[in-house]
Amino acid sequence: MMMTNIQLWLSIAIPSILIVLSWINNNSRLDRIEKRLDAHDKKFDDVDRRFDAVIDAIHADTLEIMRAMTALHERVAVVEAKQRN
């Protein structure tokens, strides 16, 4: 049996259209996944910023304690020097 032009075009066009539609569908799914991943990235960025703020606060507190200990050590050294004389 011989295929007519219409049958040939339909046998090529229908699968091609289905392939294009499936690509479009997959592309929209990938866009949704990408948006969700971007939202997670923003959350992790917020957590990272908060973590950095806590570390900076701890570092500042540690420096303040070290300064206070150094000042106390210097005062003790002065008192000990006076007691030796």
C-alpha angles and dihedrals in degrees: 000000000000122000119232122224091255092053091049093050092047092049089054101034100049096054090042092052090048091051092050091048091050090050090052091048093049091047091055090049090051090050091054091048091049091052091051091049090049089053090052091048090054091051091050090048089054091049090048091051092049091048091051090049091052092048090049091050092049090048091051091049091049091051091050091051091049091051091050092048091049091050090048091049091051091050091049090050090052092049092048091049090053092049092053092056 
